[in-house]
Amino acid sequence: MKIIVDAMGGDHAPEAPVKAAVKAADELGVEIILVGKTDDVEKELSQYSYNKDRISIVHADEVITNHEEPAKAVRSKKNASVVVAANMLKNNEGDAMLSMGNTGALLASGLLIVGRIKGVMRPALATLLPSAKGPKMLIDAGANTNCKPENLVQFAIMGSIYMKNVLSIENPTVGLMSNGEEEGKGDELTKATYPFLKSAPVNFIGNIEGRDVMEGNADVITCDGFVGNVILKTVEGMGHVVSDKVKGIFTKGFLTKLGALFVMKGLNEFREAMDYREYGGAPLLGTKKPVIKGHGSSDAKAVFSAIRQAKKFVETNMINEIENNINVMEEKVND
C-alpha cells in the first residue's frame, strides 16, 4: 500500500511529515511517497535510518500558503505539493493522500483533480471529536457552508459507513445538530432535513444539542459546514483551556504538585482522550479515492496517526462501500 504525503503542508513541515513517514514505514508496513522540495525533504530524511525501499520523494517546488485563494492557487500552481499529490492519486500512483496544508487547497484538489464519486452531491470533511463515550464523527466540519437537506442526508449516510467500517461501530447512531431536541426546532435547513433523515437508511435518533456533542450522545453528528466548523473550533479551544487550567491547578504549590502524583495516571488518560493527535485527520468523504486532511498544527505524532487512518481507510474499502450505497441514497432522498 502506498500513501502519498504532502511533505510541505502544515506548520511543522517538512520536519513532522518526514519523521512520521519514517515511523509509519517501519511500524505500519506501508510505502510512503513524500511530495515536496527534494532538497528540504532529503535534509530531514538524512537524520534517520530508514528503509529506502519504503520511502521515496517526488519533487514539487511550489507550496500553496494559507493566504492564497484555494481554487485559484490549485489551478495556477500546477507544481504545488498538494496539487502534485492529488494528480498522483488520480493517476493511481498511490492508494490515498494526506495533507496538513491549506484546507481549501486540499478540498479544491479533491474536487477538481481527484473527483467526486458519481451520485455524491458534495464531499464532506468528517472530523473525529473526543467525547465522554469515545470518538464521534462531526460531518460536515467545514467544506460546505450552503447546504440542502439532501446534502445533510448524504453526510449522515457516508459518516455512518465510515464509523461502521473504520471504527467498527455496528449500526452507528446519527444526530441532527439543532438548538433543541424537539422535531420542530432549528433553522429552516434543520427542520427541512429532519423528515428526510427519518426515512434515510441510517439509525437516526433525532435532533441533538450542543451539549450532546461532548457527552457523546450520537456517533455521527450531521450539519452544514458553517455550524460544523464552529463546533470543531469550539471543541479545540475548550481542550486547550481545560488542559492549561488543570496544569495550572496542579502546579500552584508543593501540596498541589504532591497531589498531582496520585492522579497522574488519570490526568494522562484524560489528556490522551482529548488529544486530537490521537485521531489523525479528517477524511474528505465522497471523493473517488481516499483524501485526508491533517490538522495544520500537526506534529509527527498527529501525522503518523493520520497515515494510520489512511491505511485503515484503504483496507476497509470505504470508497466501494459509499459507491454501493449511492442508489440507496438517491432513492431515499427522492422518495
Disulfide bonds with the S-S distance in Angstrom:
none
